[in-house]
Amino acid sequence: MRSQHIWTDRNQNGAKREVRATKFGGVWRFQAKTVGDLDWTYYERPSLEDLLALKEILVRKYQRRRASSEDLASVEKLIEQHGNE
């Protein structure tokens, strides 16, 4: 089952940035686009900031029963792997 989460933040230059994290087939795929960009940028390895933002979103959604514990656990595992590299 596909799981998609979307949020906005500001990059280092203060420009608004939209981030999408999609889980399909057990694999997370991250993409982002800054205001004014025509194409999405896909990330093989998402930044720690994006992983932490996704975890925060999933925690809130899980509390409202709108996200699965498996999704939350998989993101926590990605954060742990990111810290070990």
N, C-alpha and C positions, 0 to 999 in steps of 0.2 A: 504494500500500500504506500502511496506517495504522501509525503509530509512536507509542506512548504511553509516557511516563516520569512516574513519581510519586515525590515525596519529601516529607519533613516538615521543618519548621524552626520557629523561634520568632519571633513578631513583636516589635515594639518594646515591647509590654506584657508580654512573656514567655509569651503564650498560644501553644499548639501550633497550627501552621498546616499544612494539607496542600495541596500544589500539584500540579497535573496539567498536563503539556504534551503536546499531541497534534498530530501532523503528519498532515494528510490533504489530498491533492490539492496537495501542495507548499506548504501554508500551515500555520504553527504557530498553535495556539490555546491560550491559557493560562487556567486557572481555579484558584481557590483558595477554601478554606473553613477558617475558624477553628473550633476546638472550641466547640460550643454554637450555631453558626450552622446554620440550617435549609437555606439556599439557597447555591449556589455563586456566587461573583463571577467574572464573565468579564472579561478584560482585552483591550482593543483593542491597547494598547501595554504590554507587560510591563515590569516594573522591571528595571533593570540587574542587581540582585542575583539575580533569578529567572533571567535569561539566563545569568549566570555560573555559577549552580548547575547549570543544565541542561547547559552546556558541560562542566563537571567530570564530570557523570554520563555524558555521551556519550563523553568521552575514556576513562573507565574501561571502559564497555561496548564501545567500539571495540577496545580492546586485547584484550578477550576474544571479539571477533568477534560481538558481540550488537547492534551498532549500525553503521549504514553511514557511510561517509566523506561521503556527500552530506548526511546529517542534520547531521553535525558542521560541515561547510562552511556550511550554511545558517544555523546558529546563530551561527557566527563572523561571518557577514555581518550578521545582525541586531544583534550587539554593536557592530560597526563603524558601522552606521547610527545606533544609539542614541548613540554618542559624537559623531557629526557633527551631531546636532540640538541 
